[in-house]
Amino acid sequence: MTPISNETVMDIELEKLELIKLLEATNDTTIIASIKKIFNASKKDFWEELTQEQRDQIEESEREIDRGDYFLYEEVMSKYRK
């Protein structure tokens, strides 16, 4: 993952301030509703997006981990690095 530079952070902050000003200045309810919709969509629980099969597989994996039925990454890699 590439670290975010101070310049990028400042650019983001500037963009956010400009958006705040635009939002504050508008009385267009469709714009406000659209922005709310964007934020609400980004808050979706990923679990709800999964199929039942995917959920079942994740839950089974969690049970396997609880039983101690797993291998550490280092163990697997050391086996195949030889």
Contact map, one row per residue, 1 for C-alpha under 8 A:
1110000000000000000000000000000000000000000000000000000000000000000000000000000000
1111000000000000000000000000000000000000000000000000000000000000000000000000000000
1111100000000000000000000000000000000000000000000000000000000000000000000000000000
0111110110000000000000000000000000000000000000000000000000000000000000000000000000
0011111110000000000000000000000000000000000000000000000000000000000000000000000000
0001111111000000000000000000000000000000000000000000000000000000000000000000000000
0000111111100000000000000000000000000000000000000000000000000000000000000000000000
0001111111110000000000000000000000000000000000000000000000000000000000000000000000
0001111111111000000000000000000000000000000000000000000000000000000000000000000000
0000011111111100000000000000000000000000000000000000000000000000000000000000000000
0000001111111110000000000000000000000000000000000000000000000000000000000000000000
0000000111111111000000000000000000000000000000000000000000000000000000000000000000
0000000011111111100000000000000000000000000000000000000000000000000000000000000000
0000000001111111110000000000000000000000000000000000000000000000000000000000000000
0000000000111111111000000000000000000000000000000000000000000000000000000000000000
0000000000011111111100000000000000000000000000000000000000000000000000000000000000
0000000000001111111110000000000000000000000000000000000000000000000000000000000000
0000000000000111111111000000000000000000000000000000000000000000000000000000000000
0000000000000011111111100000000000000000000000000000000000000000000000000000000000
0000000000000001111111110000000000000000000000000000000000000000000000000000000000
0000000000000000111111111000000000000000000000000000000000000000000000000000000000
0000000000000000011111111100000000000000000000000000000000000000000000000000000000
0000000000000000001111111100000100000000000000000000000000000000000000000000000000
0000000000000000000111111100000000000000000000000000000000000000000000000000000000
0000000000000000000011111110000000000000000000000000000000000000000000000000000000
0000000000000000000001111111000000000000000000000000000000000000000000000000000000
0000000000000000000000001111100000000000000000000000000000000000000000000000000000
0000000000000000000000000111111100000000000000000000000000000000000000000000000000
0000000000000000000000000011111110000000000000000000000000000000000000000000000000
0000000000000000000000000001111111000000000000000000000000000000000000000000000000
0000000000000000000000000001111111100000000000000000000000000000000000000000000000
0000000000000000000000100001111111110000000000000000000000000000000000000000000000
0000000000000000000000000000111111111000000000000000000000000000000000000000000000
0000000000000000000000000000011111111100000000000000000000000000000000000000000000
0000000000000000000000000000001111111110000000000000000000000000000000000000000000
0000000000000000000000000000000111111111000000000000000000000000000000000000000000
0000000000000000000000000000000011111111100000000000000000000000000000000000000000
0000000000000000000000000000000001111111110000000000000000000000000000000000000000
0000000000000000000000000000000000111111111000000000000000000000000000000000000000
0000000000000000000000000000000000011111111100000000000000000000000000000000000000
0000000000000000000000000000000000001111111100000000000000000000000000000000000000
0000000000000000000000000000000000000111111100000000000000000000000000000000000000
0000000000000000000000000000000000000011111110000000000000000000000000000000000000
0000000000000000000000000000000000000001111111010000000000000000000000000000000000
0000000000000000000000000000000000000000001111111000000000000000000000000000000000
0000000000000000000000000000000000000000000111111100000000000000000000000000000000
0000000000000000000000000000000000000000000011111100001000000000000000000000000000
0000000000000000000000000000000000000000000111111100000000000000000000000000000000
0000000000000000000000000000000000000000000011111110000000000000000000000000000000
0000000000000000000000000000000000000000000001111111111000000000000000000000000000
0000000000000000000000000000000000000000000000001111111000000000000000000000000000
0000000000000000000000000000000000000000000000000111111100000000000000000000000000
0000000000000000000000000000000000000000000000000111111110000000000000000000000000
0000000000000000000000000000000000000000000000000111111111000000000000000000000000
0000000000000000000000000000000000000000000000100111111111100000000000000000000000
0000000000000000000000000000000000000000000000000001111111110000000000000000000000
0000000000000000000000000000000000000000000000000000111111111000000000000000000000
0000000000000000000000000000000000000000000000000000011111111100000000000000000000
0000000000000000000000000000000000000000000000000000001111111110000000000000000000
0000000000000000000000000000000000000000000000000000000111111111000000000000000000
0000000000000000000000000000000000000000000000000000000011111111100000000000000000
0000000000000000000000000000000000000000000000000000000001111111110000000000000000
0000000000000000000000000000000000000000000000000000000000111111111000000000000000
0000000000000000000000000000000000000000000000000000000000011111111111000000000000
0000000000000000000000000000000000000000000000000000000000001111111111000000000000
0000000000000000000000000000000000000000000000000000000000000111111110000000000000
0000000000000000000000000000000000000000000000000000000000000011111110000000000000
0000000000000000000000000000000000000000000000000000000000000001111111000000000000
0000000000000000000000000000000000000000000000000000000000000001111111100000000000
0000000000000000000000000000000000000000000000000000000000000001100111110000000000
0000000000000000000000000000000000000000000000000000000000000000000011111011000000
0000000000000000000000000000000000000000000000000000000000000000000001111111000000
0000000000000000000000000000000000000000000000000000000000000000000000111111100000
0000000000000000000000000000000000000000000000000000000000000000000000011111110000
0000000000000000000000000000000000000000000000000000000000000000000000111111111000
0000000000000000000000000000000000000000000000000000000000000000000000111111111100
0000000000000000000000000000000000000000000000000000000000000000000000001111111110
0000000000000000000000000000000000000000000000000000000000000000000000000111111111
0000000000000000000000000000000000000000000000000000000000000000000000000011111111
0000000000000000000000000000000000000000000000000000000000000000000000000001111111
0000000000000000000000000000000000000000000000000000000000000000000000000000111111
0000000000000000000000000000000000000000000000000000000000000000000000000000011111
